[in-house]
Amino acid sequence: MIHCPVCKSREVYPVAGGYIGQVYRCKRCGYVGSLVVDCGEDDKNRDDSDR
């Protein structure tokens, strides 16, 4: 599951790809870039004390 690094929204979708890699856009805040936060289902159930 990927998240926007700015607003933490999950409404992120790829707009370009190829040799340079993926470029993503956030529907909520308008962020455009190749950096997104990827976390699994296990990460959302873990509290901060486990890290």
PDB file of N, CA, C and O in Angstrom, chain B, residues numbered from 101:
ATOM      1  N   MET B 101       0.851  -1.161   0.000  1.00  0.00           N
ATOM      2  CA  MET B 101       0.000   0.000   0.000  1.00  0.00           C
ATOM      3  C   MET B 101       0.910   1.241   0.000  1.00  0.00           C
ATOM      4  O   MET B 101       1.807   1.357   0.835  1.00  0.00           O
ATOM      5  N   ILE B 102       0.674   2.147  -0.925  1.00  0.00           N
ATOM      6  CA  ILE B 102       1.518   3.336  -1.006  1.00  0.00           C
ATOM      7  C   ILE B 102       0.759   4.560  -0.491  1.00  0.00           C
ATOM      8  O   ILE B 102      -0.463   4.655  -0.601  1.00  0.00           O
ATOM      9  N   HIS B 103       1.525   5.485   0.073  1.00  0.00           N
ATOM     10  CA  HIS B 103       0.969   6.704   0.654  1.00  0.00           C
ATOM     11  C   HIS B 103       1.730   7.905   0.131  1.00  0.00           C
ATOM     12  O   HIS B 103       2.902   7.793  -0.229  1.00  0.00           O
ATOM     13  N   CYS B 104       1.073   9.051   0.086  1.00  0.00           N
ATOM     14  CA  CYS B 104       1.709  10.312  -0.283  1.00  0.00           C
ATOM     15  C   CYS B 104       2.652  10.728   0.847  1.00  0.00           C
ATOM     16  O   CYS B 104       2.259  10.672   2.013  1.00  0.00           O
ATOM     17  N   PRO B 105       3.889  11.146   0.535  1.00  0.00           N
ATOM     18  CA  PRO B 105       4.817  11.563   1.588  1.00  0.00           C
ATOM     19  C   PRO B 105       4.466  12.921   2.197  1.00  0.00           C
ATOM     20  O   PRO B 105       4.988  13.272   3.255  1.00  0.00           O
ATOM     21  N   VAL B 106       3.598  13.681   1.550  1.00  0.00           N
ATOM     22  CA  VAL B 106       3.221  15.012   2.044  1.00  0.00           C
ATOM     23  C   VAL B 106       2.014  14.942   2.966  1.00  0.00           C
ATOM     24  O   VAL B 106       2.080  15.376   4.116  1.00  0.00           O
ATOM     25  N   CYS B 107       0.900  14.389   2.459  1.00  0.00           N
ATOM     26  CA  CYS B 107      -0.356  14.416   3.229  1.00  0.00           C
ATOM     27  C   CYS B 107      -0.769  13.042   3.757  1.00  0.00           C
ATOM     28  O   CYS B 107      -1.790  12.928   4.435  1.00  0.00           O
ATOM     29  N   LYS B 108       0.001  12.005   3.460  1.00  0.00           N
ATOM     30  CA  LYS B 108      -0.246  10.626   3.920  1.00  0.00           C
ATOM     31  C   LYS B 108      -1.503  10.000   3.324  1.00  0.00           C
ATOM     32  O   LYS B 108      -1.986   8.991   3.837  1.00  0.00           O
ATOM     33  N   SER B 109      -2.041  10.576   2.253  1.00  0.00           N
ATOM     34  CA  SER B 109      -3.219  10.036   1.592  1.00  0.00           C
ATOM     35  C   SER B 109      -2.866   8.769   0.826  1.00  0.00           C
ATOM     36  O   SER B 109      -1.739   8.622   0.353  1.00  0.00           O
ATOM     37  N   ARG B 110      -3.820   7.857   0.702  1.00  0.00           N
ATOM     38  CA  ARG B 110      -3.619   6.652  -0.097  1.00  0.00           C
ATOM     39  C   ARG B 110      -4.111   6.853  -1.522  1.00  0.00           C
ATOM     40  O   ARG B 110      -4.059   5.921  -2.325  1.00  0.00           O
ATOM     41  N   GLU B 111      -4.587   8.046  -1.853  1.00  0.00           N
ATOM     42  CA  GLU B 111      -5.088   8.341  -3.192  1.00  0.00           C
ATOM     43  C   GLU B 111      -3.934   8.769  -4.097  1.00  0.00           C
ATOM     44  O   GLU B 111      -3.904   9.893  -4.598  1.00  0.00           O
ATOM     45  N   VAL B 112      -2.983   7.849  -4.297  1.00  0.00           N
ATOM     46  CA  VAL B 112      -1.792   8.089  -5.103  1.00  0.00           C
ATOM     47  C   VAL B 112      -1.837   7.151  -6.295  1.00  0.00           C
ATOM     48  O   VAL B 112      -2.099   5.958  -6.140  1.00  0.00           O
ATOM     49  N   TYR B 113      -1.582   7.687  -7.490  1.00  0.00           N
ATOM     50  CA  TYR B 113      -1.606   6.855  -8.674  1.00  0.00           C
ATOM     51  C   TYR B 113      -0.445   7.204  -9.599  1.00  0.00           C
ATOM     52  O   TYR B 113       0.007   8.349  -9.609  1.00  0.00           O
ATOM     53  N   PRO B 114       0.044   6.239 -10.376  1.00  0.00           N
ATOM     54  CA  PRO B 114       1.167   6.502 -11.273  1.00  0.00           C
ATOM     55  C   PRO B 114       0.724   7.318 -12.487  1.00  0.00           C
ATOM     56  O   PRO B 114      -0.347   7.075 -13.043  1.00  0.00           O
ATOM     57  N   VAL B 115       1.548   8.287 -12.898  1.00  0.00           N
ATOM     58  CA  VAL B 115       1.243   9.095 -14.075  1.00  0.00           C
ATOM     59  C   VAL B 115       2.260   8.887 -15.186  1.00  0.00           C
ATOM     60  O   VAL B 115       1.980   9.220 -16.338  1.00  0.00           O
ATOM     61  N   ALA B 116       3.423   8.351 -14.877  1.00  0.00           N
ATOM     62  CA  ALA B 116       4.447   8.094 -15.889  1.00  0.00           C
ATOM     63  C   ALA B 116       5.348   6.978 -15.397  1.00  0.00           C
ATOM     64  O   ALA B 116       5.415   6.692 -14.202  1.00  0.00           O
ATOM     65  N   GLY B 117       6.021   6.369 -16.314  1.00  0.00           N
ATOM     66  CA  GLY B 117       6.956   5.308 -15.965  1.00  0.00           C
ATOM     67  C   GLY B 117       7.869   5.030 -17.133  1.00  0.00           C
ATOM     68  O   GLY B 117       7.743   5.639 -18.196  1.00  0.00           O
ATOM     69  N   GLY B 118       8.760   4.136 -16.939  1.00  0.00           N
ATOM     70  CA  GLY B 118       9.686   3.785 -18.007  1.00  0.00           C
ATOM     71  C   GLY B 118      11.084   3.631 -17.474  1.00  0.00           C
ATOM     72  O   GLY B 118      11.283   3.089 -16.388  1.00  0.00           O
ATOM     73  N   TYR B 119      12.069   4.109 -18.237  1.00  0.00           N
ATOM     74  CA  TYR B 119      13.469   3.965 -17.846  1.00  0.00           C
ATOM     75  C   TYR B 119      13.814   4.731 -16.589  1.00  0.00           C
ATOM     76  O   TYR B 119      14.689   4.302 -15.835  1.00  0.00           O
ATOM     77  N   ILE B 120      13.152   5.858 -16.334  1.00  0.00           N
ATOM     78  CA  ILE B 120      13.483   6.678 -15.161  1.00  0.00           C
ATOM     79  C   ILE B 120      12.766   6.223 -13.905  1.00  0.00           C
ATOM     80  O   ILE B 120      13.077   6.701 -12.814  1.00  0.00           O
ATOM     81  N   GLY B 121      11.819   5.315 -14.032  1.00  0.00           N
ATOM     82  CA  GLY B 121      11.053   4.846 -12.883  1.00  0.00           C
ATOM     83  C   GLY B 121       9.664   5.448 -12.870  1.00  0.00           C
ATOM     84  O   GLY B 121       9.289   6.175 -13.790  1.00  0.00           O
ATOM     85  N   GLN B 122       8.911   5.157 -11.849  1.00  0.00           N
ATOM     86  CA  GLN B 122       7.539   5.644 -11.729  1.00  0.00           C
ATOM     87  C   GLN B 122       7.494   7.074 -11.225  1.00  0.00           C
ATOM     88  O   GLN B 122       8.319   7.479 -10.406  1.00  0.00           O
ATOM     89  N   VAL B 123       6.527   7.836 -11.718  1.00  0.00           N
ATOM     90  CA  VAL B 123       6.214   9.161 -11.194  1.00  0.00           C
ATOM     91  C   VAL B 123       4.766   9.091 -10.736  1.00  0.00           C
ATOM     92  O   VAL B 123       3.889   8.647 -11.476  1.00  0.00           O
ATOM     93  N   TYR B 124       4.526   9.537  -9.504  1.00  0.00           N
ATOM     94  CA  TYR B 124       3.202   9.427  -8.900  1.00  0.00           C
ATOM     95  C   TYR B 124       2.580  10.804  -8.691  1.00  0.00           C
ATOM     96  O   TYR B 124       3.279  11.812  -8.584  1.00  0.00           O
ATOM     97  N   ARG B 125       1.242  10.821  -8.635  1.00  0.00           N
ATOM     98  CA  ARG B 125       0.500  12.045  -8.335  1.00  0.00           C
ATOM     99  C   ARG B 125      -0.516  11.735  -7.247  1.00  0.00           C
ATOM    100  O   ARG B 125      -1.179  10.698  -7.270  1.00  0.00           O
ATOM    101  N   CYS B 126      -0.624  12.658  -6.287  1.00  0.00           N
ATOM    102  CA  CYS B 126      -1.603  12.516  -5.203  1.00  0.00           C
ATOM    103  C   CYS B 126      -2.856  13.301  -5.562  1.00  0.00           C
ATOM    104  O   CYS B 126      -2.777  14.480  -5.905  1.00  0.00           O
ATOM    105  N   LYS B 127      -3.994  12.659  -5.485  1.00  0.00           N
ATOM    106  CA  LYS B 127      -5.258  13.329  -5.792  1.00  0.00           C
ATOM    107  C   LYS B 127      -5.633  14.353  -4.736  1.00  0.00           C
ATOM    108  O   LYS B 127      -6.297  15.343  -5.046  1.00  0.00           O
ATOM    109  N   ARG B 128      -5.221  14.134  -3.495  1.00  0.00           N
ATOM    110  CA  ARG B 128      -5.628  15.015  -2.406  1.00  0.00           C
ATOM    111  C   ARG B 128      -4.846  16.332  -2.385  1.00  0.00           C
ATOM    112  O   ARG B 128      -5.447  17.406  -2.355  1.00  0.00           O
ATOM    113  N   CYS B 129      -3.511  16.258  -2.401  1.00  0.00           N
ATOM    114  CA  CYS B 129      -2.721  17.486  -2.241  1.00  0.00           C
ATOM    115  C   CYS B 129      -2.026  17.935  -3.524  1.00  0.00           C
ATOM    116  O   CYS B 129      -1.484  19.039  -3.569  1.00  0.00           O
ATOM    117  N   GLY B 130      -2.030  17.097  -4.574  1.00  0.00           N
ATOM    118  CA  GLY B 130      -1.417  17.471  -5.830  1.00  0.00           C
ATOM    119  C   GLY B 130       0.071  17.168  -5.937  1.00  0.00           C
ATOM    120  O   GLY B 130       0.706  17.559  -6.916  1.00  0.00           O
ATOM    121  N   TYR B 131       0.637  16.484  -4.961  1.00  0.00           N
ATOM    122  CA  TYR B 131       2.053  16.116  -4.993  1.00  0.00           C
ATOM    123  C   TYR B 131       2.352  15.322  -6.256  1.00  0.00           C
ATOM    124  O   TYR B 131       1.587  14.433  -6.630  1.00  0.00           O
ATOM    125  N   VAL B 132       3.469  15.640  -6.917  1.00  0.00           N
ATOM    126  CA  VAL B 132       3.944  14.880  -8.062  1.00  0.00           C
ATOM    127  C   VAL B 132       5.407  14.553  -7.808  1.00  0.00           C
ATOM    128  O   VAL B 132       6.207  15.458  -7.575  1.00  0.00           O
ATOM    129  N   GLY B 133       5.767  13.286  -7.848  1.00  0.00           N
ATOM    130  CA  GLY B 133       7.150  12.887  -7.639  1.00  0.00           C
ATOM    131  C   GLY B 133       7.300  11.387  -7.628  1.00  0.00           C
ATOM    132  O   GLY B 133       6.320  10.646  -7.695  1.00  0.00           O
ATOM    133  N   SER B 134       8.542  10.949  -7.541  1.00  0.00           N
ATOM    134  CA  SER B 134       8.813   9.517  -7.570  1.00  0.00           C
ATOM    135  C   SER B 134       8.905   8.911  -6.172  1.00  0.00           C
ATOM    136  O   SER B 134       8.969   7.689  -6.034  1.00  0.00           O
ATOM    137  N   LEU B 135       8.911   9.737  -5.147  1.00  0.00           N
ATOM    138  CA  LEU B 135       9.008   9.248  -3.772  1.00  0.00           C
ATOM    139  C   LEU B 135       7.611   9.050  -3.197  1.00  0.00           C
ATOM    140  O   LEU B 135       6.825   9.995  -3.124  1.00  0.00           O
ATOM    141  N   VAL B 136       7.302   7.814  -2.786  1.00  0.00           N
ATOM    142  CA  VAL B 136       6.066   7.506  -2.077  1.00  0.00           C
ATOM    143  C   VAL B 136       6.424   6.619  -0.898  1.00  0.00           C
ATOM    144  O   VAL B 136       7.480   5.987  -0.889  1.00  0.00           O
ATOM    145  N   VAL B 137       5.555   6.572   0.085  1.00  0.00           N
ATOM    146  CA  VAL B 137       5.771   5.745   1.265  1.00  0.00           C
ATOM    147  C   VAL B 137       5.044   4.429   1.035  1.00  0.00           C
ATOM    148  O   VAL B 137       3.837   4.412   0.793  1.00  0.00           O
ATOM    149  N   ASP B 138       5.779   3.330   1.110  1.00  0.00           N
ATOM    150  CA  ASP B 138       5.218   2.004   0.902  1.00  0.00           C
ATOM    151  C   ASP B 138       5.192   1.280   2.240  1.00  0.00           C
ATOM    152  O   ASP B 138       6.238   1.041   2.844  1.00  0.00           O
ATOM    153  N   CYS B 139       3.996   0.934   2.700  1.00  0.00           N
ATOM    154  CA  CYS B 139       3.900   0.196   3.958  1.00  0.00           C
ATOM    155  C   CYS B 139       2.938  -0.961   3.773  1.00  0.00           C
ATOM    156  O   CYS B 139       1.964  -0.864   3.027  1.00  0.00           O
ATOM    157  N   GLY B 140       3.219  -2.042   4.454  1.00  0.00           N
ATOM    158  CA  GLY B 140       2.384  -3.227   4.370  1.00  0.00           C
ATOM    159  C   GLY B 140       1.261  -3.163   5.385  1.00  0.00           C
ATOM    160  O   GLY B 140       1.182  -2.233   6.188  1.00  0.00           O
ATOM    161  N   GLU B 141       0.406  -4.146   5.342  1.00  0.00           N
ATOM    162  CA  GLU B 141      -0.709  -4.231   6.285  1.00  0.00           C
ATOM    163  C   GLU B 141      -0.214  -4.371   7.715  1.00  0.00           C
ATOM    164  O   GLU B 141      -0.859  -3.874   8.638  1.00  0.00           O
ATOM    165  N   ASP B 142       0.932  -5.046   7.921  1.00  0.00           N
ATOM    166  CA  ASP B 142       1.472  -5.228   9.263  1.00  0.00           C
ATOM    167  C   ASP B 142       1.893  -3.910   9.889  1.00  0.00           C
ATOM    168  O   ASP B 142       1.780  -3.740  11.103  1.00  0.00           O
ATOM    169  N   ASP B 143       2.382  -2.963   9.071  1.00  0.00           N
ATOM    170  CA  ASP B 143       2.873  -1.694   9.591  1.00  0.00           C
ATOM    171  C   ASP B 143       1.774  -0.832  10.194  1.00  0.00           C
ATOM    172  O   ASP B 143       2.026  -0.117  11.164  1.00  0.00           O
ATOM    173  N   LYS B 144       0.571  -0.878   9.652  1.00  0.00           N
ATOM    174  CA  LYS B 144      -0.474   0.000  10.184  1.00  0.00           C
ATOM    175  C   LYS B 144      -1.007  -0.491  11.520  1.00  0.00           C
ATOM    176  O   LYS B 144      -1.616   0.284  12.258  1.00  0.00           O
ATOM    177  N   ASN B 145      -0.791  -1.769  11.850  1.00  0.00           N
ATOM    178  CA  ASN B 145      -1.257  -2.311  13.119  1.00  0.00           C
ATOM    179  C   ASN B 145      -0.198  -2.208  14.214  1.00  0.00           C
ATOM    180  O   ASN B 145      -0.488  -2.467  15.382  1.00  0.00           O
ATOM    181  N   ARG B 146       1.009  -1.837  13.851  1.00  0.00           N
ATOM    182  CA  ARG B 146       2.120  -1.742  14.819  1.00  0.00           C
ATOM    183  C   ARG B 146       2.134  -0.350  15.434  1.00  0.00           C
ATOM    184  O   ARG B 146       1.979   0.641  14.720  1.00  0.00           O
ATOM    185  N   ASP B 147       2.317  -0.261  16.745  1.00  0.00           N
ATOM    186  CA  ASP B 147       2.417   1.048  17.370  1.00  0.00           C
ATOM    187  C   ASP B 147       3.877   1.522  17.371  1.00  0.00           C
ATOM    188  O   ASP B 147       4.774   0.739  17.059  1.00  0.00           O
ATOM    189  N   ASP B 148       4.121   2.772  17.713  1.00  0.00           N
ATOM    190  CA  ASP B 148       5.449   3.373  17.644  1.00  0.00           C
ATOM    191  C   ASP B 148       6.455   2.754  18.613  1.00  0.00           C
ATOM    192  O   ASP B 148       7.660   2.874  18.393  1.00  0.00           O
ATOM    193  N   SER B 149       5.998   2.103  19.666  1.00  0.00           N
ATOM    194  CA  SER B 149       6.923   1.519  20.633  1.00  0.00           C
ATOM    195  C   SER B 149       7.660   0.313  20.084  1.00  0.00           C
ATOM    196  O   SER B 149       8.714  -0.053  20.604  1.00  0.00           O
ATOM    197  N   ASP B 150       7.115  -0.324  19.023  1.00  0.00           N
ATOM    198  CA  ASP B 150       7.763  -1.487  18.412  1.00  0.00           C
ATOM    199  C   ASP B 150       8.912  -1.114  17.489  1.00  0.00           C
ATOM    200  O   ASP B 150       9.714  -1.982  17.144  1.00  0.00           O
ATOM    201  N   ARG B 151       9.020   0.119  17.085  1.00  0.00           N
ATOM    202  CA  ARG B 151      10.021   0.533  16.096  1.00  0.00           C
ATOM    203  C   ARG B 151      11.294   0.956  16.708  1.00  0.00           C
ATOM    204  O   ARG B 151      12.227   1.331  15.998  1.00  0.00           O
TER     205      ARG B 151
END
